[in-house]
Amino acid sequence: MSATGYSWTQPCSLTAVKYQRYGYVESKPFLPGERFSVARELERNVKGYKEVSRELALARQTVEQQKKMRKDTSQNKIIQTSFYKSVVGTRSTKGSGALFYSNPVGRMGFFSSTKRV
């Protein structure tokens, strides 16, 4: 058999197509205790389900811890900022024609050390 890049997928059964139409199968919430019984049945009947569910629970826990760590570090982060405004500024005035004159002007400088966000 030569490789042509064409793959064949098995068609669905007509019974599955019949019951998956709109109106036959509707999603509804689990009743009390039903979720637990479904999980227990899956553990018994599906090979590897127990390991996958354990790994999924561990992954969810890890993601939750990472979110918590991200939130904690962003709130306690000290951002050191400093702002400097030159003590000598310039004031420009328009002269005749296309001439502009610049005059030095003194002003107050401002420094800030640390700021907590």
Backbone as a printed PyTorch tensor [residue, N CA C, xyz], in Angstrom:
tensor([[[  0.8400,  -1.1760,   0.0000],
         [  0.0000,   0.0000,   0.0000],
         [  0.8840,   1.2370,   0.0000]],

        [[  0.6270,   2.1660,  -0.8780],
         [  1.4560,   3.3640,  -0.9740],
         [  0.8720,   4.4820,  -0.1160]],

        [[  1.7360,   5.3560,   0.3530],
         [  1.3030,   6.4700,   1.1870],
         [  0.8780,   7.6200,   0.2920]],

        [[ -0.4020,   7.9690,   0.3670],
         [ -0.9020,   9.0440,  -0.4880],
         [ -1.3610,  10.2480,   0.3160]],

        [[ -1.3140,  10.1520,   1.6230],
         [ -1.7760,  11.2520,   2.4560],
         [ -3.2800,  11.2040,   2.6820]],

        [[ -3.9350,  10.1860,   2.1810],
         [ -5.3740,  10.0410,   2.3370],
         [ -5.6460,   9.0800,   3.4680]],

        [[ -6.4550,   9.4800,   4.4210],
         [ -6.7720,   8.5850,   5.5220],
         [ -8.2780,   8.3900,   5.5740]],

        [[ -8.6940,   7.2340,   5.9780],
         [-10.0980,   6.8760,   6.0310],
         [-10.5370,   6.8240,   7.4750]],

        [[-11.6100,   7.5140,   7.7890],
         [-12.1490,   7.4380,   9.1380],
         [-13.4010,   6.5920,   9.1150]],

        [[-13.5900,   5.8320,  10.1640],
         [-14.7640,   4.9810,  10.2500],
         [-16.0070,   5.8450,  10.4390]],

        [[-17.0810,   5.5340,   9.7330],
         [-18.3110,   6.3090,   9.9260],
         [-18.9620,   5.9790,  11.2690]],

        [[-19.7260,   6.9270,  11.8030],
         [-20.4350,   6.7040,  13.0520],
         [-21.5480,   5.6800,  12.8250]],

        [[-21.9430,   5.0470,  13.8750],
         [-23.0620,   4.1320,  13.7470],
         [-24.3540,   4.9360,  13.6100]],

        [[-25.3150,   4.3910,  12.9300],
         [-26.5830,   5.0830,  12.7320],
         [-27.3290,   5.2700,  14.0520]],

        [[-27.1440,   4.3390,  14.9800],
         [-27.7790,   4.4700,  16.2820],
         [-27.2300,   5.6870,  17.0210]],

        [[-25.9100,   5.8690,  16.9750],
         [-25.2960,   7.0280,  17.6380],
         [-25.7710,   8.3180,  16.9910]],

        [[-25.8430,   8.3390,  15.6580],
         [-26.2950,   9.5370,  14.9560],
         [-27.7330,   9.8510,  15.3390]],

        [[-28.5590,   8.8040,  15.4570],
         [-29.9700,   8.9910,  15.8080],
         [-30.1150,   9.6430,  17.1830]],

        [[-29.3820,   9.1480,  18.1670],
         [-29.5460,   9.6390,  19.5260],
         [-28.7610,  10.9110,  19.8270]],

        [[-27.8550,  11.3110,  18.9510],
         [-27.1060,  12.5420,  19.1740],
         [-27.7530,  13.7420,  18.5010]],

        [[-28.8660,  13.5450,  17.8280],
         [-29.5790,  14.6600,  17.2020],
         [-30.1400,  15.5700,  18.2830]],

        [[-30.4630,  16.7860,  17.9000],
         [-31.0290,  17.7580,  18.8380],
         [-32.3720,  17.2470,  19.3390]],

        [[-32.5900,  17.2870,  20.6120],
         [-33.8490,  16.8810,  21.1960],
         [-33.7990,  15.5280,  21.8620]],

        [[-32.9090,  14.6520,  21.4230],
         [-32.7990,  13.3350,  22.0430],
         [-31.9440,  13.3850,  23.2950]],

        [[-30.7830,  13.9930,  23.1570],
         [-29.8490,  14.0640,  24.2780],
         [-29.7370,  15.5220,  24.7020]],

        [[-30.1100,  15.8020,  25.9210],
         [-30.0060,  17.1520,  26.4490],
         [-29.1100,  17.1190,  27.6820]],

        [[-28.2900,  18.1460,  27.8140],
         [-27.4080,  18.1780,  28.9830],
         [-28.2070,  18.6250,  30.1920]],

        [[-28.0080,  17.9270,  31.2920],
         [-28.6880,  18.2660,  32.5370],
         [-27.6930,  18.0850,  33.6780]],

        [[-27.8500,  18.8250,  34.7470],
         [-26.8960,  18.6970,  35.8540],
         [-27.0340,  17.3560,  36.5560]],

        [[-25.9290,  16.9250,  37.1660],
         [-25.9380,  15.6700,  37.9110],
         [-26.8190,  15.7980,  39.1470]],

        [[-27.4500,  14.7210,  39.5070],
         [-28.1940,  14.6590,  40.7590],
         [-27.2140,  14.4110,  41.8960]],

        [[-27.6070,  14.6590,  43.1370],
         [-26.6960,  14.4160,  44.2550],
         [-26.2330,  12.9580,  44.2940]],

        [[-24.9250,  12.7480,  44.3400],
         [-24.3380,  11.4130,  44.3870],
         [-24.1120,  10.7870,  43.0270]],

        [[-24.7050,  11.3360,  41.9830],
         [-24.5730,  10.7410,  40.6510],
         [-23.1680,  10.9270,  40.0890]],

        [[-22.5730,  12.0780,  40.3400],
         [-21.2100,  12.3320,  39.8370],
         [-20.2240,  11.3290,  40.4410]],

        [[-20.3710,  11.0490,  41.7320],
         [-19.4880,  10.0970,  42.4020],
         [-19.6700,   8.6910,  41.8330]],

        [[-20.9140,   8.2990,  41.5910],
         [-21.1450,   6.9520,  41.0660],
         [-20.6250,   6.8180,  39.6310]],

        [[-20.7330,   7.8780,  38.8460],
         [-20.1970,   7.8500,  37.4830],
         [-18.6770,   7.7320,  37.5250]],

        [[-18.0280,   8.4900,  38.4110],
         [-16.5720,   8.4170,  38.5280],
         [-16.1320,   7.0260,  38.9720]],

        [[-16.8510,   6.4460,  39.9130],
         [-16.5170,   5.1000,  40.3830],
         [-16.6940,   4.0710,  39.2590]],

        [[-17.7440,   4.2310,  38.4660],
         [-17.9710,   3.3180,  37.3540],
         [-16.8770,   3.4570,  36.2910]],

        [[-16.4660,   4.6920,  36.0360],
         [-15.3820,   4.9110,  35.0740],
         [-14.0810,   4.2920,  35.5770]],

        [[-13.8000,   4.4040,  36.8750],
         [-12.5830,   3.7920,  37.4260],
         [-12.5930,   2.2870,  37.2330]],

        [[-13.7710,   1.6790,  37.3620],
         [-13.8660,   0.2250,  37.2030],
         [-13.7780,  -0.2070,  35.7460]],

        [[-14.3900,   0.5560,  34.8420],
         [-14.5480,   0.0800,  33.4680],
         [-13.5560,   0.6470,  32.4620]],

        [[-12.9980,   1.8110,  32.7010],
         [-12.0950,   2.4260,  31.7290],
         [-10.6590,   2.2410,  32.1920]],

        [[ -9.8800,   1.6240,  31.3250],
         [ -8.4850,   1.3320,  31.6590],
         [ -7.6780,   2.6400,  31.6980]],

        [[ -6.9700,   2.8880,  32.7980],
         [ -6.1210,   4.0650,  32.9340],
         [ -6.8420,   5.3110,  33.4180]],

        [[ -8.1270,   5.1970,  33.6980],
         [ -8.8910,   6.3740,  34.1280],
         [ -8.4260,   6.8880,  35.4900]],

        [[ -8.0920,   5.9640,  36.3740],
         [ -7.6900,   6.3620,  37.7250],
         [ -6.4130,   7.2030,  37.6910]],

        [[ -5.4370,   6.7760,  36.8910],
         [ -4.1680,   7.5090,  36.7850],
         [ -4.3890,   8.8790,  36.1530]],

        [[ -5.2280,   8.9090,  35.1120],
         [ -5.4790,  10.1770,  34.4290],
         [ -6.1960,  11.1500,  35.3660]],

        [[ -7.1680,  10.6430,  36.1260],
         [ -7.8900,  11.5330,  37.0310],
         [ -6.9750,  12.0420,  38.1510]],

        [[ -6.0600,  11.1980,  38.6130],
         [ -5.0970,  11.6360,  39.6330],
         [ -4.1770,  12.7200,  39.0840]],

        [[ -3.6700,  12.4910,  37.8540],
         [ -2.7830,  13.4740,  37.2300],
         [ -3.5130,  14.7910,  36.9770]],

        [[ -4.7870,  14.7040,  36.5870],
         [ -5.5690,  15.9060,  36.3570],
         [ -5.7870,  16.6850,  37.6530]],

        [[ -6.0730,  15.9770,  38.7300],
         [ -6.2390,  16.6380,  40.0230],
         [ -4.9410,  17.3100,  40.4600]],

        [[ -3.8110,  16.6330,  40.2380],
         [ -2.5090,  17.2020,  40.5840],
         [ -2.2160,  18.4460,  39.7340]],

        [[ -2.5530,  18.3700,  38.4450],
         [ -2.3310,  19.5180,  37.5610],
         [ -3.1920,  20.6940,  37.9720]],

        [[ -4.4430,  20.4370,  38.3580],
         [ -5.3190,  21.5140,  38.8180],
         [ -4.7630,  22.1570,  40.0830]],

        [[ -4.2510,  21.3280,  40.9810],
         [ -3.6850,  21.8380,  42.2280],
         [ -2.4470,  22.6910,  41.9340]],

        [[ -1.6120,  22.2410,  41.0080],
         [ -0.4100,  22.9830,  40.6450],
         [ -0.7720,  24.3370,  40.0340]],

        [[ -1.7640,  24.3470,  39.1540],
         [ -2.1970,  25.6030,  38.5360],
         [ -2.7310,  26.5610,  39.5940]],

        [[ -3.4910,  26.0430,  40.5390],
         [ -4.0310,  26.8750,  41.6070],
         [ -2.9070,  27.4750,  42.4580]],

        [[ -1.8860,  26.6620,  42.7560],
         [ -0.7470,  27.1650,  43.5290],
         [  0.0030,  28.2420,  42.7540]],

        [[  0.1770,  28.0290,  41.4440],
         [  0.8720,  29.0180,  40.6320],
         [  0.1050,  30.3320,  40.5710]],

        [[ -1.2270,  30.2580,  40.4660],
         [ -2.0330,  31.4760,  40.4650],
         [ -1.8920,  32.2180,  41.7920]],

        [[ -1.9140,  31.4530,  42.8820],
         [ -1.7860,  32.0570,  44.2110],
         [ -0.4220,  32.7260,  44.3740]],

        [[  0.6360,  32.0460,  43.9280],
         [  1.9820,  32.6180,  44.0200],
         [  2.0910,  33.8880,  43.1820]],

        [[  1.5230,  33.8680,  41.9640],
         [  1.5590,  35.0380,  41.1010],
         [  0.8390,  36.2090,  41.7520]],

        [[ -0.2990,  35.9290,  42.3630],
         [ -1.0760,  36.9810,  43.0100],
         [ -0.3160,  37.5550,  44.2070]],

        [[  0.2920,  36.6720,  45.0120],
         [  1.0370,  37.1200,  46.1900],
         [  2.2480,  37.9610,  45.8020]],

        [[  2.9920,  37.5170,  44.7900],
         [  4.1910,  38.2570,  44.4120],
         [  3.8560,  39.5860,  43.7650]],

        [[  2.7360,  39.6590,  43.0420],
         [  2.3980,  40.9340,  42.4080],
         [  1.9210,  41.9480,  43.4380]],

        [[  1.3200,  41.5060,  44.5380],
         [  0.8500,  42.4370,  45.5530],
         [  1.9830,  42.9170,  46.4490]],

        [[  2.9790,  42.0990,  46.7100],
         [  4.0520,  42.4620,  47.6240],
         [  5.2810,  42.9930,  46.9140]],

        [[  5.1980,  43.1910,  45.6380],
         [  6.3550,  43.6230,  44.8740],
         [  6.6640,  45.0870,  45.1600]],

        [[  7.8990,  45.3710,  45.4810],
         [  8.3230,  46.7500,  45.7140],
         [  8.9640,  47.2520,  44.4260]],

        [[  8.3800,  48.2770,  43.8910],
         [  8.9070,  48.8510,  42.6590],
         [  9.6860,  50.0940,  43.0370]],

        [[ 10.9650,  50.0760,  42.7350],
         [ 11.7850,  51.2300,  43.0500],
         [ 11.7490,  52.1740,  41.8630]],

        [[ 11.2900,  53.3650,  42.1140],
         [ 11.1980,  54.3490,  41.0410],
         [ 11.9300,  55.6090,  41.4520]],

        [[ 12.4400,  56.2790,  40.4960],
         [ 13.0380,  57.5790,  40.7740],
         [ 12.6890,  58.5020,  39.6170]],

        [[ 12.4280,  59.7230,  39.9380],
         [ 12.0370,  60.6960,  38.9480],
         [ 12.9180,  61.9140,  39.1430]],

        [[ 13.4790,  62.4030,  38.0720],
         [ 14.3520,  63.5630,  38.1650],
         [ 13.8480,  64.6180,  37.2040]],

        [[ 13.6500,  65.7650,  37.7310],
         [ 13.2720,  66.8910,  36.8980],
         [ 14.4320,  67.8690,  36.9510]],

        [[ 14.9560,  68.1870,  35.8300],
         [ 16.1230,  69.0570,  35.7720],
         [ 15.8490,  70.3850,  36.4810]],

        [[ 16.8670,  70.8760,  37.2230],
         [ 16.6940,  72.1280,  37.9560],
         [ 16.8150,  73.3340,  37.0380]],

        [[ 17.2940,  73.1030,  35.8530],
         [ 17.3930,  74.1940,  34.8830],
         [ 16.4930,  73.8630,  33.7100]],

        [[ 15.4850,  74.6890,  33.4910],
         [ 14.5920,  74.5120,  32.3650],
         [ 14.8350,  75.5940,  31.3400]],

        [[ 14.1710,  75.5000,  30.2400],
         [ 14.3100,  76.5360,  29.2100],
         [ 12.9440,  77.0890,  28.8790]],

        [[ 12.9170,  78.3470,  28.6270],
         [ 11.6920,  78.9880,  28.1750],
         [ 12.0060,  79.5900,  26.8150]],

        [[ 11.2170,  79.2170,  25.8190],
         [ 11.4510,  79.7070,  24.4590],
         [ 10.4890,  80.8410,  24.1430]],

        [[ 11.0120,  81.8370,  23.4530],
         [ 10.1690,  82.9420,  22.9960],
         [ 10.4270,  83.1470,  21.5230]],

        [[  9.3600,  83.5460,  20.8360],
         [  9.4740,  83.7590,  19.3930],
         [  9.9380,  85.1810,  19.1360]],

        [[ 10.9260,  85.2450,  18.3130],
         [ 11.4250,  86.5580,  17.9160],
         [ 10.8290,  86.9400,  16.5700]],

        [[ 11.4150,  87.9120,  15.9540],
         [ 10.9160,  88.3450,  14.6430],
         [ 11.3330,  87.3430,  13.5800]],

        [[ 10.4670,  87.1250,  12.6230],
         [ 10.7580,  86.1860,  11.5300],
         [ 10.7160,  84.7580,  12.0290]],

        [[ 11.7850,  83.9980,  11.7170],
         [ 11.8430,  82.5900,  12.0980],
         [ 12.8330,  82.3790,  13.2290]],

        [[ 13.0120,  83.3690,  14.0810],
         [ 13.9630,  83.2660,  15.1720],
         [ 13.2430,  82.9120,  16.4720]],

        [[ 13.8400,  82.0230,  17.2420],
         [ 13.3360,  81.6560,  18.5640],
         [ 14.4760,  81.8360,  19.5540]],

        [[ 14.1640,  82.3830,  20.7140],
         [ 15.1690,  82.6040,  21.7400],
         [ 14.8940,  81.6830,  22.9170]],

        [[ 15.9390,  81.0620,  23.4740],
         [ 15.8130,  80.1890,  24.6400],
         [ 16.4720,  80.8570,  25.8260]],

        [[ 15.7650,  80.9080,  26.9390],
         [ 16.2870,  81.4890,  28.1670],
         [ 16.2560,  80.4230,  29.2620]],

        [[ 17.3560,  80.2500,  30.0130],
         [ 17.3370,  79.2840,  31.1210],
         [ 16.4610,  79.7850,  32.2640]],

        [[ 15.7040,  78.8600,  32.8520],
         [ 14.8060,  79.2050,  33.9480],
         [ 15.0240,  78.1760,  35.0550]],

        [[ 15.1870,  78.6480,  36.2810],
         [ 15.3760,  77.7400,  37.4040],
         [ 14.0440,  77.1950,  37.9050]],

        [[ 14.0500,  75.9430,  38.3690],
         [ 12.8500,  75.3450,  38.9530],
         [ 13.2480,  74.3240,  40.0000]],

        [[ 12.2780,  73.8640,  40.7490],
         [ 12.5440,  72.9140,  41.8200],
         [ 12.7470,  71.5080,  41.2400]],

        [[ 13.7010,  70.7850,  41.8050],
         [ 13.9090,  69.3950,  41.3950],
         [ 13.1000,  68.4570,  42.2920]],

        [[ 12.8380,  67.2190,  41.8350],
         [ 12.0230,  66.2960,  42.5960],
         [ 12.6090,  64.9100,  42.4690]],

        [[ 12.8220,  64.2810,  43.6470],
         [ 13.3230,  62.9080,  43.6760],
         [ 12.4060,  62.0930,  44.5660]],

        [[ 12.1190,  60.8630,  44.1700],
         [ 11.3840,  59.9750,  45.0760],
         [ 12.1570,  58.6750,  45.1650]],

        [[ 12.1940,  58.0840,  46.3560],
         [ 13.0200,  56.8950,  46.5270],
         [ 12.2870,  55.6240,  46.1630]],

        [[ 11.4170,  55.1520,  47.0300],
         [ 10.7180,  53.9030,  46.7370],
         [  9.2310,  54.1120,  46.8440]],

        [[  8.5210,  53.2720,  46.1440],
         [  7.0750,  53.3610,  46.1120],
         [  6.5010,  51.9570,  46.1360]],

        [[  5.5550,  51.6940,  47.0030],
         [  4.9160,  50.3770,  47.0760],
         [  3.6230,  50.4310,  46.2780]],

        [[  3.4790,  49.4700,  45.3660],
         [  2.2790,  49.4390,  44.5160],
         [  1.3220,  48.4190,  45.0550]]])
